[in-house]
Amino acid sequence: MDINRILADLRAEHGRIERAIAAIEGLNSTGRRGVGRPPKRVITRRGRGRMSAAARRKLSRLLKQRWVAGKMKSRAKAKPAKPARHMSKAARKKIAAAQRARWAKVKEQKKTA
């Protein structure tokens, strides 16, 4: 009788019994067996829908009818552009003089401080 051969047969039988027990427990259990973080939810990205040629023609026809009826014209009207505002030379000189006076005051305060 070869003891090594008997041990190998018993180990193989033990493995088969363990797998059978695990399978039966898996059928009987209702909860998750795994421990830890749950699996990530797979988020599928939907591609852009493709419009058929017939649908494009129909949409084009409807939009043209709306333009003709005037429904789209009210949206298309642009506001009149405001004229550019210009400052007179006198006003620029007045502002520049006031700014120079402010800076002179700041410099004088720094000297006295």
Secondary structure, 3 states (H helix, E strand, C coil): CCHHHHHHHHHHHHHHHHHHHHHHHHHHCCCCCCCCCCCCCCCCCCCCCCCCHHHHHHHHHHHHHHHHHCCCHHHHCCCCCCCCCCCCHHHHHHHHHHHHHHHHHHHHHHHHC
